Amino acid sequence: MVASRSRSQLTVQSFGDVSRFLRSGVADEESRQLRDSIGALAQQIDEAIATRRAAPAAPAMPDTPEITRQAASLVQCVREHQLFVTGMGSAWHALYEMGAYQLALRSLRQAVEAWHHALAQRSPREGPAFDRVELLAWRTLGEGLLLIDMYEQGDNLHSEPAARPPPASAWQRAWAWLRKRGQ
């Protein structure tokens, strides 16, 4: 990625690009911690997927201990990240996007666990399980980037409309009109 490009012009084409993008942002402490945690998750995803793709294409079911180890590490990483996200402050949990991100994380964790199980059982369903992990990884990281973006935009944007004061009653409006006329 070229440093002279603006943030809106950058494209993310790999999980490693997501990790590098997250490290480049300037943010408050909570936002920085979430960026770091999502960046670590993106890096772990990148390593697991690269290891799986590097396996010989000939066998229908790749059976290398390194792939299984990477899948187990990814399961642990997703669980740790979920725990971190759960403990974030109320300002984060007030965002609509937090619920969507947590749902995406839960789906990713379940997919990674299914992939790891298929590897351990030498199941012919390992290939489709791996494909699902890759798809959900992109979705999850996208939701995470959206969450960070919405949080960092701050008080100018809210996920829900601001509460309006209740309309004045007819008596309140009449009283205000009479006070103005009496001045």
Solvent accessible surface area in square Angstrom, and as a share of the most:
residue,aa,sasa,rsa
1,M,110,0.49
2,V,81,0.46
3,A,107,0.83
4,S,103,0.67
5,R,104,0.38
6,S,57,0.36
7,R,139,0.51
8,S,107,0.69
9,Q,111,0.49
10,L,41,0.20
11,T,74,0.43
12,V,51,0.29
13,Q,142,0.63
14,S,40,0.26
15,F,8,0.03
16,G,4,0.03
17,D,22,0.11
18,V,2,0.01
19,S,1,0.01
20,R,115,0.42
21,F,32,0.13
22,L,2,0.01
23,R,147,0.54
24,S,79,0.51
25,G,20,0.19
26,V,140,0.80
27,A,36,0.28
28,D,75,0.39
29,E,98,0.44
30,E,60,0.27
31,S,0,0.00
32,R,103,0.38
33,Q,73,0.32
34,L,0,0.00
35,R,5,0.02
36,D,62,0.32
37,S,23,0.15
38,I,0,0.00
39,G,5,0.05
40,A,58,0.45
41,L,0,0.00
42,A,0,0.00
43,Q,69,0.31
44,Q,32,0.14
45,I,0,0.00
46,D,41,0.21
47,E,72,0.32
48,A,0,0.00
49,I,7,0.04
50,A,57,0.44
51,T,30,0.18
52,R,42,0.15
53,R,148,0.54
54,A,85,0.66
55,A,16,0.12
56,P,87,0.55
57,A,106,0.82
58,A,98,0.76
59,P,62,0.39
60,A,109,0.85
61,M,32,0.14
62,P,6,0.04
63,D,72,0.38
64,T,44,0.26
65,P,115,0.72
66,E,73,0.33
67,I,2,0.01
68,T,39,0.22
69,R,127,0.46
70,Q,15,0.07
71,A,0,0.00
72,A,42,0.32
73,S,36,0.23
74,L,0,0.00
75,V,12,0.07
76,Q,91,0.40
77,C,23,0.14
78,V,0,0.00
79,R,115,0.42
80,E,98,0.44
81,H,5,0.02
82,Q,32,0.14
83,L,137,0.68
84,F,69,0.29
85,V,1,0.00
86,T,87,0.51
87,G,67,0.65
88,M,20,0.09
89,G,27,0.26
90,S,95,0.61
91,A,58,0.45
92,W,0,0.00
93,H,74,0.33
94,A,74,0.57
95,L,26,0.13
96,Y,154,0.58
97,E,18,0.08
98,M,2,0.01
99,G,43,0.41
100,A,28,0.22
101,Y,0,0.00
102,Q,46,0.20
103,L,90,0.45
104,A,0,0.00
105,L,1,0.00
106,R,105,0.38
107,S,23,0.15
108,L,0,0.00
109,R,56,0.20
110,Q,97,0.43
111,A,6,0.05
112,V,0,0.00
113,E,49,0.22
114,A,54,0.42
115,W,0,0.00
116,H,52,0.23
117,H,106,0.47
118,A,8,0.06
119,L,5,0.03
120,A,60,0.46
121,Q,112,0.50
122,R,150,0.55
123,S,12,0.08
124,P,124,0.78
125,R,171,0.63
126,E,0,0.00
127,G,21,0.20
128,P,88,0.55
129,A,18,0.14
130,F,10,0.04
131,D,86,0.44
132,R,127,0.46
133,V,0,0.00
134,E,29,0.13
135,L,119,0.59
136,L,10,0.05
137,A,0,0.00
138,W,93,0.33
139,R,98,0.36
140,T,0,0.00
141,L,1,0.01
142,G,37,0.35
143,E,38,0.17
144,G,0,0.00
145,L,43,0.21
146,L,84,0.42
147,L,0,0.00
148,I,5,0.02
149,D,66,0.34
150,M,33,0.15
151,Y,42,0.16
152,E,61,0.27
153,Q,71,0.31
154,G,34,0.33
155,D,125,0.65
156,N,138,0.71
157,L,86,0.43
158,H,109,0.49
159,S,35,0.23
160,E,116,0.52
161,P,128,0.81
162,A,78,0.61
163,A,104,0.81
164,R,215,0.79
165,P,113,0.71
166,P,119,0.75
167,P,126,0.79
168,A,49,0.38
169,S,53,0.34
170,A,66,0.51
171,W,212,0.74
172,Q,111,0.49
173,R,145,0.53
174,A,45,0.35
175,W,152,0.54
176,A,38,0.29
177,W,140,0.49
178,L,97,0.48
179,R,140,0.51
180,K,150,0.64
181,R,167,0.61
182,G,69,0.66
183,Q,186,0.83
